[in-house]
Amino acid sequence: MATINVTDANFEEVVLKSDKPVVVDFWAQWCGPCKMIGPVLEDISNERDDITIVKMDIDENPEVPTSFGVRSIPTILIFKGGEAVATTMGAKPKAQLTSWIDGAV
């Protein structure tokens, strides 16, 4: 399953009300490390059906990132049952991201 773009308008429906854990990648077009991590998250998304991976452009959607204290990007949060349960920041290799996701879900 490919990554999904979410917005301030549909965040609650797509992320907080999801039956599965959701990995949210807060990013921006101008962010170099964000561009590096994007394909890695896309790969993970295509390999797994136990989680949903979504992306949120912080420039186009300022409300949700602010409400979760996102101060630098890339910031990745994992939500389970409508609650943020894990956070990581910065670009990481696929193995490290996969291990972090496995530890949180």
C-alpha contacts under 8 A as a table, 3 or more apart, distances in Angstrom:
res1	aa1	res2	aa2	distance
1	M	45	S	5.59
1	M	46	N	4.74
1	M	47	E	7.65
1	M	48	R	7.49
1	M	49	D	7.07
1	M	52	T	7.94
2	A	42	E	6.05
2	A	45	S	5.73
2	A	46	N	5.78
2	A	53	I	7.72
3	T	41	L	7.57
3	T	42	E	5.86
3	T	45	S	6.22
3	T	52	T	7.40
3	T	53	I	5.15
3	T	54	V	5.11
3	T	55	K	6.81
4	I	53	I	6.61
4	I	54	V	4.55
4	I	55	K	6.12
5	N	54	V	5.59
5	N	55	K	4.86
5	N	56	M	5.92
6	V	9	A	7.98
6	V	10	N	6.20
6	V	11	F	5.87
6	V	14	V	7.37
6	V	54	V	6.41
6	V	55	K	6.07
6	V	56	M	5.35
7	T	10	N	5.42
7	T	11	F	5.70
7	T	56	M	6.23
7	T	57	D	7.74
7	T	60	E	7.86
7	T	61	N	5.85
8	D	11	F	5.46
8	D	61	N	5.42
8	D	62	P	7.48
8	D	63	E	6.23
8	D	64	V	5.80
9	A	12	E	7.61
10	N	13	E	5.39
10	N	14	V	6.04
11	F	14	V	5.29
11	F	15	V	5.45
11	F	16	L	6.90
11	F	64	V	7.70
12	E	15	V	5.53
12	E	16	L	4.76
12	E	17	K	6.23
13	E	16	L	6.11
13	E	17	K	5.27
13	E	18	S	7.14
14	V	17	K	6.22
14	V	18	S	5.93
15	V	18	S	5.33
15	V	22	V	6.05
15	V	79	F	7.13
15	V	82	G	6.99
16	L	79	F	7.12
16	L	80	K	7.77
16	L	81	G	6.72
16	L	82	G	3.93
16	L	83	E	7.06
17	K	81	G	7.09
17	K	82	G	6.01
18	S	21	P	7.05
18	S	22	V	7.28
18	S	81	G	7.19
18	S	82	G	7.40
19	D	81	G	7.18
20	K	50	D	6.61
20	K	51	I	5.60
20	K	52	T	6.74
20	K	80	K	7.00
20	K	81	G	7.90
21	P	50	D	7.46
21	P	51	I	5.13
21	P	52	T	6.42
21	P	78	I	6.81
21	P	79	F	5.60
21	P	80	K	4.71
21	P	81	G	7.33
21	P	105	V	6.55
22	V	51	I	5.75
22	V	52	T	4.73
22	V	53	I	5.71
22	V	54	V	7.19
22	V	78	I	5.60
22	V	79	F	5.13
22	V	80	K	6.68
23	V	51	I	7.24
23	V	52	T	6.16
23	V	53	I	4.65
23	V	54	V	6.16
23	V	76	I	6.79
23	V	77	L	5.81
23	V	78	I	4.49
23	V	79	F	6.47
24	V	53	I	6.04
24	V	54	V	4.97
24	V	55	K	5.68
24	V	56	M	7.08
24	V	76	I	5.45
24	V	77	L	5.21
24	V	78	I	6.22
24	V	79	F	7.76
25	D	53	I	7.60
25	D	54	V	6.16
25	D	55	K	4.63
25	D	56	M	6.11
25	D	74	P	6.77
25	D	75	T	6.14
25	D	76	I	4.61
25	D	77	L	6.82
26	F	55	K	6.03
26	F	56	M	4.96
26	F	57	D	6.13
26	F	58	I	6.21
26	F	65	P	7.18
26	F	70	V	7.83
26	F	73	I	6.38
26	F	74	P	5.68
26	F	75	T	5.31
26	F	76	I	6.08
27	W	31	C	7.01
27	W	34	C	5.67
27	W	55	K	7.07
27	W	56	M	6.16
27	W	57	D	5.12
27	W	58	I	5.92
27	W	73	I	5.69
27	W	74	P	5.22
27	W	75	T	7.19
28	A	31	C	5.46
28	A	34	C	6.87
28	A	57	D	5.09
28	A	58	I	5.88
28	A	59	D	6.36
28	A	73	I	7.63
29	Q	34	C	7.82
29	Q	35	K	7.60
29	Q	57	D	7.55
31	C	34	C	5.21
31	C	35	K	6.50
31	C	73	I	7.38
31	C	74	P	7.78
32	G	35	K	5.21
32	G	36	M	6.52
33	P	36	M	4.96
33	P	37	I	6.30
33	P	73	I	7.94
33	P	74	P	6.76
33	P	90	G	6.84
33	P	91	A	5.47
34	C	37	I	5.25
34	C	38	G	6.12
34	C	73	I	6.94
34	C	74	P	5.29
34	C	90	G	7.93
34	C	91	A	6.87
35	K	38	G	5.31
35	K	39	P	7.55
36	M	39	P	6.70
36	M	40	V	7.49
36	M	91	A	6.84
37	I	40	V	5.18
37	I	41	L	6.30
37	I	91	A	5.57
37	I	92	K	6.99
37	I	93	P	7.95
38	G	41	L	5.31
38	G	42	E	6.21
39	P	42	E	4.86
39	P	43	D	6.17
40	V	43	D	5.15
40	V	44	I	6.35
40	V	93	P	7.63
40	V	94	K	5.87
41	L	44	I	5.02
41	L	45	S	6.00
41	L	53	I	7.29
41	L	94	K	7.84
42	E	45	S	5.01
42	E	46	N	6.21
42	E	53	I	7.95
43	D	46	N	5.15
43	D	47	E	6.32
44	I	47	E	5.13
44	I	48	R	6.27
44	I	94	K	7.85
44	I	98	T	7.41
45	S	48	R	5.49
45	S	49	D	7.43
45	S	51	I	7.59
45	S	52	T	6.89
45	S	53	I	5.97
46	N	49	D	7.79
48	R	51	I	6.49
49	D	52	T	7.23
56	M	61	N	7.09
57	D	60	E	5.57
57	D	61	N	6.05
58	I	61	N	4.95
58	I	62	P	5.31
58	I	65	P	6.48
59	D	62	P	6.04
61	N	64	V	6.81
61	N	65	P	7.50
62	P	65	P	5.81
62	P	66	T	6.20
63	E	66	T	5.36
63	E	67	S	6.21
64	V	67	S	5.05
64	V	68	F	6.43
65	P	68	F	5.29
65	P	69	G	6.25
65	P	70	V	5.10
66	T	69	G	5.08
66	T	70	V	5.77
66	T	71	R	7.72
67	S	70	V	7.74
70	V	73	I	7.47
70	V	75	T	6.69
72	S	75	T	6.47
72	S	89	M	7.54
73	I	89	M	6.70
73	I	90	G	6.58
74	P	89	M	5.73
74	P	90	G	5.22
74	P	91	A	6.78
75	T	87	T	7.13
75	T	88	T	5.88
75	T	89	M	4.37
75	T	90	G	6.41
76	I	87	T	5.67
76	I	88	T	5.34
76	I	89	M	6.16
77	L	84	A	6.41
77	L	85	V	7.40
77	L	86	A	5.61
77	L	87	T	4.50
77	L	88	T	6.65
78	I	84	A	5.66
78	I	85	V	5.71
78	I	86	A	5.17
78	I	87	T	6.55
78	I	101	I	7.66
78	I	104	A	7.30
79	F	82	G	5.91
79	F	83	E	5.16
79	F	84	A	4.33
79	F	85	V	5.67
79	F	86	A	7.39
80	K	83	E	5.42
80	K	84	A	6.56
80	K	85	V	6.57
80	K	105	V	7.59
84	A	87	T	7.76
85	V	104	A	6.95
86	A	104	A	6.32
92	K	96	Q	6.25
92	K	97	L	6.20
93	P	96	Q	5.43
93	P	97	L	6.30
94	K	97	L	5.11
94	K	98	T	5.98
95	A	98	T	5.15
95	A	99	S	6.12
96	Q	99	S	5.15
96	Q	100	W	6.17
97	L	100	W	5.04
97	L	101	I	6.13
98	T	101	I	5.12
98	T	102	D	6.08
99	S	102	D	5.07
99	S	103	G	6.17
100	W	103	G	5.16
100	W	104	A	6.46
101	I	104	A	5.23
101	I	105	V	6.15
102	D	105	V	5.46
